[in-house]
Amino acid sequence: MAANSPEPGVDLDQSQFCCSVCLDLFREPVTVPCGHSYCRLCIEACWQRDEEAEGRYSCPQCREVFQPRPALRKNITLAEVVGKLKATGTKETPLSVELTCAGPDDVACDFCCEARSHKASMSCLTCLASYCGFHLAPHHTVPALKTHQLVSVTVPLKEKMCKKHNKLLEVYCHSDRSCICYLCVIDEHRGHFTVPASAERATEQMLLNINQIGVQTSLQNREHELKELGKALEDFKQVCSRTAVDSVDKIIDLLISSIQTTRILAKQMIETREKLAVAEAEKLQLQLREEIAKLRKRNGDLHKLSLSSDHIHFIQTFPALSTSCESPDLPPGAVVCPRESMAAASRSLNDLKSKVEGVLEDSWFNFSATVSAVHVVLPPVPKTREQFLLYRCVLTLDIQTAHKCLSISKDQQQDVGVSCYSRYASYYVSRADMFESVKQVLCCEALSERCYWEVTWEGSFCAVAVAYKDIGRSSSSSEFGCNDKSWSLECSKNAYVFRHRSEKKVVSGPLTSQVGVYLDYRAGTLAFYSISKEMVLLHREQTMFCKPLHPGLGLKDDVQAKLLKLW
């Protein structure tokens, strides 16, 4: 029974054997004259700091000052107790595990030794001090301290203090929109509209909740956009681009194969023609040799007959020798120049080469423009007129395209108006590129980037348009907006009408005599804006352009129009 009975002992609070500076079990404990004990290294570090600052030495706990610096002696009894605690494997106090040293951006505990201050976790608005977890313990155990108001540490307490009265900021002044102490209320803020900080917090908390909902919504939208962008990017890299590259390889390989097949056929054709021509020439050579042999024999017979003195023999023989011995199947002048005939074939191939290169050049431009217009993320669209003006461009009206009734200024080629037909008919009659059936004109510049320009007019009607260079010239379908090669905003005193492929769309907006045009060629965006005191969007068209665009103007009989100078 005696063997099973527990040994008598005393429960020890391990925190009693911890250094108040490092909050760990004592390491070589020493005792100062006031009776408090510390690790030797901890108290020496504190006194060294005191010596550098004031030249006085004090106890970190009770703040008793010692002069001169006392000699430190080892507390043998305390060292033995701590040694036994360590030998029994007693775990360290949880408080010491949770404590961390204060960093440069942290609020330090006001009661820790300055040489090794720990990060404060709570601030007491009654004591006006900040505490780490260890030094905060009395506020949870001492009855007089339990009534103190504790708050989480966010900023140093000095930032919550009134600089004038050194009192805690507890009041909010709506008049000056600042936090003040209660002495400020009866001082320089007398008569101002003030409320307790808690009341102002409650009001702003509602606004915070509203803002938080907005932020959460924006966050969800951005997260969704990020997710969609990730999918689009992955699809673009793995599917779109890869498929396009494979398509390029396949199509170019087919073109190369077709050209190589054409090369083989051309060579075979030349070789076959060469064999036939050589056979014909060799046959002709044999005939010519036989003919030459006959002619030489005839020539010899005639010469021999001419030397004969026998008159009867001469008369009887000459008739047979006087007939032609040439072959009737041999055409005269059958020999041609083979170099010239083959040169014609080479010229024909050169013509083919030029045509193919022209087709490739046109196709390559369309291909390049199409590829350049591909975006995973589009650049931001301008929102203010100042931002639009960053893309302003210089435009000049092309006299070569102007209808014969249009008069264009010769200096800047930016003003256009309708003039008398008879006066300008002879001037324009020889211009092959002019519009014949509608009063309109194109600009010289071909646009394939981001561009912005403005047009102003006086009169009843003006069409502000963009079109491909190869738009028709002679028929009524060549009018801007009446075909698939032009886009037009028709402006009148009563309304705006957008037209493309002869389809009309009435556009609402402020009626002004000045219109801005924004073109983002790569993004396929064409937008028209009404310009007055502010910039108002009239119509935005989203499409895919395949050729450079030329700005254009269409006029009625009583209209003057002008491309504005924006620089």
C-alpha positions in Angstrom: 0.0 0.0 0.0 2.8 2.3 0.9 4.5 1.6 -2.4 1.4 2.7 -4.4 0.8 5.9 -2.5 1.9 9.1 -4.4 4.9 10.9 -3.3 4.2 14.2 -1.6 5.3 17.2 -3.7 4.6 20.8 -4.7 3.1 21.9 -8.0 5.4 24.4 -9.5 4.4 27.2 -11.9 7.0 27.2 -14.6 6.5 30.8 -15.4 8.0 31.7 -12.0 11.3 30.4 -13.3 11.3 32.3 -16.6 13.4 35.4 -17.2 11.1 38.4 -17.6 13.4 39.7 -20.4 13.7 36.7 -22.8 10.6 34.8 -21.3 12.5 31.5 -21.3 13.8 29.4 -18.4 16.7 31.1 -16.7 20.2 30.5 -18.2 22.8 31.3 -15.6 20.4 33.2 -13.4 21.8 36.2 -11.5 20.0 38.5 -8.9 20.2 42.3 -8.8 20.1 44.3 -5.6 16.3 44.7 -5.6 15.8 41.0 -5.5 14.7 40.3 -9.1 16.5 37.6 -11.1 17.5 37.6 -14.8 19.6 35.6 -17.2 23.1 37.0 -17.0 23.3 37.8 -20.7 19.8 39.5 -20.7 20.5 41.9 -17.8 24.0 42.7 -19.1 22.4 43.6 -22.5 19.8 45.8 -20.8 22.4 47.6 -18.6 24.7 48.1 -21.6 21.9 49.9 -23.4 21.1 51.9 -20.2 24.8 52.9 -20.0 24.9 54.1 -23.6 21.7 56.1 -23.1 21.7 57.6 -19.6 24.7 56.1 -17.7 22.3 54.7 -15.1 21.4 51.1 -14.3 17.8 50.0 -13.4 15.8 46.9 -12.9 13.7 46.1 -16.0 10.7 45.1 -13.7 10.6 47.5 -10.8 12.7 50.3 -12.4 14.8 50.8 -9.3 18.0 52.7 -10.2 21.4 51.5 -9.1 24.5 53.6 -9.0 27.2 52.5 -9.5 26.6 49.4 -11.6 26.2 46.5 -9.2 28.2 43.3 -9.4 26.2 40.4 -10.6 26.4 37.1 -8.7 25.0 33.8 -9.7 21.8 32.7 -8.0 22.9 29.1 -7.1 19.6 28.0 -5.7 17.6 29.3 -8.6 20.1 27.7 -11.0 19.7 24.3 -9.4 15.9 24.5 -9.5 15.9 25.4 -13.1 18.4 22.6 -13.8 16.0 20.1 -12.2 13.1 21.5 -14.2 15.0 21.0 -17.4 16.2 17.5 -16.3 12.6 16.4 -15.7 11.7 17.4 -19.3 9.1 19.9 -18.3 7.7 21.6 -21.4 8.2 25.3 -21.9 5.3 27.6 -21.1 2.9 28.1 -24.0 3.3 31.8 -23.6 7.0 31.7 -24.5 6.3 29.6 -27.6 3.8 32.2 -29.0 6.0 35.2 -28.5 8.0 36.7 -31.3 10.5 39.4 -31.4 9.2 42.8 -32.7 10.2 43.7 -36.2 10.8 47.2 -37.6 7.1 47.4 -38.7 5.7 45.9 -35.5 4.5 47.5 -32.3 6.8 46.5 -29.5 5.8 45.6 -26.0 6.3 48.6 -23.6 7.4 46.3 -20.7 9.9 44.1 -22.5 13.6 45.0 -22.2 14.4 47.3 -25.1 17.4 45.1 -26.1 15.0 42.3 -26.9 11.4 43.6 -27.2 8.6 41.3 -28.2 5.8 42.0 -30.5 2.8 43.5 -28.7 -0.5 41.7 -29.2 -2.9 44.0 -27.2 -3.1 47.6 -26.2 -4.7 48.9 -23.0 -6.6 52.1 -23.5 -6.7 52.7 -19.8 -3.0 52.1 -19.1 -2.1 53.6 -22.5 0.5 50.9 -23.0 1.0 47.9 -25.4 1.7 44.4 -24.1 3.1 41.1 -25.4 1.3 37.9 -24.4 3.5 37.4 -21.3 3.2 40.9 -19.9 -0.5 41.0 -20.7 -1.2 38.1 -18.2 -1.9 40.4 -15.2 -4.8 42.0 -17.1 -6.5 38.7 -17.1 -5.8 37.7 -13.5 -5.6 40.9 -11.4 -9.2 42.1 -10.6 -8.3 45.8 -10.8 -6.9 45.3 -14.3 -9.7 43.2 -15.6 -11.9 46.3 -16.0 -9.4 48.0 -18.4 -10.3 48.3 -22.1 -8.1 46.1 -24.3 -7.9 46.4 -28.1 -5.9 44.6 -30.7 -2.7 46.2 -31.7 -3.0 47.9 -35.1 -0.9 51.1 -34.8 1.3 52.5 -32.1 -0.7 54.1 -29.3 1.1 57.4 -29.9 -0.8 57.7 -33.2 -4.1 57.4 -31.2 -3.1 60.2 -28.8 -3.9 63.9 -29.2 -0.7 65.7 -29.8 -1.9 68.8 -28.0 -3.5 67.4 -24.9 -1.8 63.9 -24.8 -5.2 62.3 -24.3 -6.7 59.4 -26.2 -8.6 60.2 -29.4 -12.2 59.3 -28.6 -14.3 61.8 -30.5 -14.9 62.5 -34.2 -15.4 66.1 -35.5 -17.6 66.2 -38.6 -16.8 69.9 -39.1 -13.1 69.3 -39.5 -13.3 65.6 -40.4 -10.7 64.6 -37.9 -10.4 62.5 -34.7 -10.0 64.6 -31.5 -9.8 64.1 -27.7 -12.6 65.1 -25.3 -10.5 68.2 -24.3 -10.5 69.4 -27.9 -14.3 69.4 -27.9 -14.3 72.3 -25.3 -11.2 73.9 -26.8 -10.6 74.7 -30.5 -13.5 72.5 -31.7 -16.1 74.2 -29.5 -19.4 74.5 -31.4 -18.4 71.9 -34.0 -20.6 68.9 -34.8 -18.9 66.1 -32.9 -19.9 62.5 -32.2 -18.3 59.7 -30.3 -15.8 57.7 -32.3 -18.0 54.6 -31.8 -21.0 56.3 -33.3 -19.0 57.5 -36.3 -17.6 54.0 -36.6 -21.1 52.5 -36.7 -22.1 54.9 -39.5 -19.0 54.3 -41.6 -19.3 50.5 -40.9 -22.5 50.6 -43.0 -20.6 52.3 -45.8 -17.8 49.9 -45.4 -20.3 47.0 -45.7 -21.7 48.5 -48.9 -18.2 49.1 -50.3 -17.2 45.6 -49.3 -20.1 44.2 -51.3 -18.9 46.2 -54.3 -15.3 45.1 -53.8 -16.5 41.5 -53.5 -18.5 41.8 -56.7 -15.5 43.4 -58.5 -13.3 40.6 -57.1 -15.6 37.9 -58.3 -15.8 39.6 -61.7 -12.0 40.0 -61.9 -11.5 36.4 -60.8 -14.0 35.3 -63.5 -12.2 37.4 -66.1 -8.9 35.9 -65.0 -10.3 32.4 -65.3 -11.8 33.2 -68.7 -8.5 34.9 -69.8 -6.6 31.8 -68.7 -8.9 29.6 -70.8 -8.7 31.9 -73.7 -4.9 32.1 -73.5 -4.6 28.3 -73.3 -7.1 27.9 -76.2 -5.2 30.5 -78.2 -1.9 28.9 -77.7 -2.9 25.2 -77.9 -5.7 25.4 -80.5 -5.9 28.7 -82.4 -2.2 29.3 -83.0 -1.2 25.7 -83.3 -4.0 25.1 -85.8 -3.1 28.2 -87.8 0.6 27.2 -87.9 -0.4 23.7 -89.1 -2.7 25.2 -91.6 0.2 27.4 -92.9 2.4 24.4 -93.2 -0.2 22.4 -95.0 -1.3 25.2 -97.4 2.3 26.3 -98.2 3.3 22.7 -98.7 0.4 22.3 -101.2 1.5 25.4 -103.0 5.1 24.3 -103.2 3.9 20.8 -104.4 1.7 22.5 -107.0 4.6 24.7 -108.2 7.0 21.7 -108.2 4.4 19.7 -110.3 4.2 22.7 -112.7 7.9 22.8 -112.9 8.1 19.0 -113.7 5.3 19.4 -116.3 7.1 22.4 -117.9 10.4 20.5 -118.1 8.6 17.5 -119.5 6.8 19.6 -122.1 10.1 21.3 -123.1 11.9 17.9 -123.3 9.1 16.4 -125.4 9.0 19.4 -127.7 12.8 19.1 -127.9 12.6 15.5 -129.0 10.0 16.2 -131.6 11.9 19.3 -132.9 15.1 17.3 -133.0 13.4 14.4 -134.9 11.9 16.9 -137.4 15.3 18.6 -137.8 17.1 15.3 -138.3 14.6 14.2 -140.9 15.0 17.6 -142.6 18.8 17.1 -142.4 18.5 13.7 -144.2 16.3 15.2 -146.9 18.6 18.1 -147.4 21.6 15.8 -147.7 19.8 13.6 -150.3 18.7 16.8 -152.1 22.3 18.1 -152.0 23.6 14.8 -153.4 21.0 15.0 -156.3 21.9 18.6 -157.0 25.6 17.8 -157.0 25.1 15.0 -159.4 22.9 17.2 -161.7 25.5 19.9 -161.5 28.2 17.4 -162.6 26.1 16.1 -165.4 25.4 19.6 -166.6 29.0 20.6 -166.5 30.0 17.4 -168.3 27.3 18.0 -171.0 28.5 21.6 -171.4 32.0 20.3 -172.4 30.6 17.8 -174.9 31.4 18.5 -178.7 28.7 16.1 -179.9 25.8 18.2 -181.0 23.4 15.4 -181.4 24.2 13.9 -177.9 23.8 17.4 -176.4 20.4 17.9 -177.9 19.2 14.5 -177.0 20.5 14.6 -173.3 19.8 18.3 -172.3 15.9 17.9 -172.1 16.3 15.3 -169.4 18.8 17.3 -167.4 16.8 20.6 -167.7 13.9 19.3 -165.4 14.1 20.1 -161.7 15.5 17.4 -159.4 14.4 19.1 -156.2 11.9 17.3 -153.9 8.4 18.8 -153.9 7.9 17.7 -150.2 10.8 19.9 -148.9 9.3 23.3 -147.8 11.4 26.4 -148.6 12.7 28.3 -145.6 11.8 25.5 -143.1 14.7 26.4 -140.7 13.6 28.7 -137.8 15.6 30.3 -134.9 15.1 27.9 -131.9 16.5 30.5 -129.5 13.7 32.9 -130.3 11.0 30.3 -130.0 12.3 29.1 -126.6 12.7 32.8 -125.5 8.9 33.2 -126.0 8.3 30.3 -123.7 10.6 31.8 -121.1 8.7 35.1 -121.4 5.4 33.3 -120.9 6.8 31.8 -117.7 8.0 35.2 -116.5 4.5 36.6 -117.0 3.2 33.7 -114.9 5.8 34.4 -112.3 4.8 38.1 -112.1 1.1 37.2 -111.8 1.8 34.7 -109.0 3.9 37.2 -107.2 1.1 39.8 -107.5 -1.4 37.4 -106.1 1.0 36.4 -103.3 1.6 40.1 -102.4 -2.1 40.9 -102.2 -2.9 37.7 -100.3 0.1 38.2 -98.0 -1.1 41.7 -97.1 -4.6 40.4 -96.3 -3.0 37.5 -94.3 -0.7 39.9 -92.4 -3.6 42.3 -91.6 -5.7 39.4 -90.4 -3.0 38.0 -88.1 -2.2 41.4 -86.8 -5.8 41.9 -85.8 -5.8 38.8 -83.6 -5.7 39.7 -79.9 -6.1 37.7 -76.7 -6.3 41.0 -74.7 -7.4 44.1 -76.6 -5.6 47.4 -75.7 -7.8 49.8 -73.7 -10.2 51.9 -75.8 -9.8 55.7 -75.5 -12.5 57.3 -73.3 -11.8 61.1 -73.5 -11.3 63.4 -76.4 -7.7 64.0 -75.2 -7.1 60.2 -75.4 -8.7 60.0 -78.8 -6.5 62.9 -80.0 -3.4 60.8 -79.3 -4.4 58.8 -82.5 -5.1 61.8 -84.7 -3.9 61.5 -88.3 -3.3 63.9 -91.2 -5.7 63.3 -94.1 -5.8 64.8 -97.6 -8.6 64.5 -100.1 -7.7 62.6 -103.3 -8.6 64.8 -106.3 -8.2 61.8 -108.6 -11.3 60.2 -106.9 -13.5 63.3 -106.6 -16.8 63.5 -108.5 -16.7 66.1 -111.3 -19.1 68.4 -109.4 -16.9 68.6 -106.3 -14.4 71.4 -105.7 -11.4 70.7 -103.5 -9.0 73.2 -102.0 -5.6 73.0 -103.6 -3.5 74.1 -100.7 -4.3 71.6 -98.0 -6.8 69.4 -99.9 -9.0 69.3 -96.8 -12.0 71.4 -97.9 -14.6 70.1 -100.3 -17.8 71.5 -101.7 -20.3 71.1 -104.6 -19.6 73.3 -107.6 -21.2 73.9 -111.0 -21.1 70.9 -113.3 -20.2 72.8 -116.5 -17.3 74.6 -114.8 -15.5 71.5 -113.7 -16.6 68.9 -116.2 -13.6 69.3 -118.5 -11.3 69.3 -115.5 -12.4 65.9 -114.4 -13.3 64.1 -117.6 -9.9 62.5 -118.0 -9.7 61.1 -114.4 -10.2 57.4 -114.6 -10.4 56.9 -110.8 -13.1 59.4 -110.1 -16.7 58.7 -108.8 -19.0 59.1 -111.8 -22.5 58.7 -110.4 -22.3 60.0 -106.8 -20.9 63.2 -105.3 -18.2 61.7 -103.1 -14.4 61.6 -102.7 -11.8 59.4 -100.9 -8.7 60.4 -99.0 -5.2 59.6 -100.2 -4.2 57.9 -96.9 -4.7 54.1 -96.5 -5.3 53.4 -92.8 -4.5 50.1 -91.1 -3.8 51.1 -87.5 -5.5 53.1 -84.8 -6.6 56.5 -86.2 -8.9 59.4 -85.3 -10.1 62.3 -87.3 -13.0 64.8 -87.3 -15.2 66.3 -90.0 -17.3 69.4 -89.9 -19.8 70.5 -92.5 -22.3 73.2 -93.4 -25.6 72.4 -95.3 -28.3 69.7 -95.3 -26.4 66.4 -95.7 -22.9 64.9 -95.4 -21.8 61.3 -95.4 -18.8 60.5 -93.3 -17.4 57.2 -94.4 -14.5 54.7 -94.8 -14.1 52.5 -97.8 -11.7 50.1 -99.5 -9.7 51.6 -102.4 -11.3 49.2 -104.9 -14.9 50.4 -104.2 -16.9 50.9 -107.4 -16.8 54.2 -109.3 -19.4 54.1 -112.0 -22.7 52.7 -110.7 -25.2 54.0 -108.1 -24.2 51.0 -105.9 -20.8 52.7 -105.4 -22.4 55.2 -103.0 -20.9 54.9 -99.5 -22.8 52.4 -97.4 -24.6 50.8 -100.4 -22.0 48.0 -100.8 -19.8 45.6 -98.8 -16.8 47.8 -99.3 -17.8 50.9 -97.4 -19.3 52.0 -94.0 -21.0 55.4 -93.8 -22.7 57.7 -91.2 -25.2 59.9 -93.0 -25.5 63.2 -91.1 -28.4 65.6 -91.7 -30.2 68.3 -89.8 -32.8 65.9 -88.5 -31.1 62.5 -87.9 -28.1 60.2 -88.2 -28.3 57.1 -90.3 -25.6 54.4 -90.4 -25.4 52.3 -93.6 -23.5 49.2 -94.7 -24.5 46.7 -97.5 -27.5 49.1 -98.1 -28.8 48.2 -94.7 -29.9 51.3 -92.8 -29.9 51.9 -89.0 -31.2 55.1 -87.5 -28.8 56.4 -84.9 -29.8 58.6 -81.9 -27.6 61.3 -80.5 -27.1 65.1 -80.3 -27.3 66.7 -83.7 -24.2 68.6 -84.3 -22.2 69.7 -87.4 -19.0 68.0 -86.2 -18.4 64.3 -86.1 -15.4 62.4 -84.8 -14.3 59.0 -86.3 -12.3 56.5 -84.5 -10.8 53.5 -86.3 -9.1 50.6 -84.6 -8.2 48.5 -87.7 -6.7 45.5 -85.9 -9.6 45.3 -83.4 -12.1 45.7 -86.2 -13.7 48.7 -84.5 -15.2 51.7 -86.3 -16.9 54.3 -84.1 -18.6 57.7 -84.8 -18.9 60.4 -82.2 -20.9 63.6 -82.0 -18.6 66.5 -81.0 -19.8 69.6 -79.2 -19.0 70.5 -75.6 -18.6 66.8 -74.9 -18.0 63.7 -76.9 -21.0 61.4 -77.4 -20.9 58.0 -79.0 -23.3 57.7 -81.9 -22.6 54.3 -83.3 -19.9 51.6 -83.0 -19.5 48.9 -85.7 -17.6 45.7 -84.9 -16.3 43.8 -87.9 -13.2 42.4 -89.5 -11.4 44.5 -92.1 -9.4 42.7 -94.8 -7.9 45.7 -96.6 -6.6 49.2 -95.7 -9.4 51.7 -95.3 -9.6 55.2 -96.9 -11.7 57.9 -95.2 -14.3 59.4 -97.5 -16.9 62.2 -97.8 -20.3 62.2 -99.6 -22.1 65.6 -100.2 -25.4 67.0 -101.5 -25.8 70.1 -103.7 -25.6 72.7 -100.9 -22.9 71.3 -98.6 -19.4 72.4 -97.7 -17.3 69.9 -95.7 -13.9 70.0 -94.1 -11.4 67.7 -92.5 -10.4 69.4 -89.3 -6.8 70.0 -88.4 -6.3 68.5 -85.0 -2.6 69.4 -84.4 
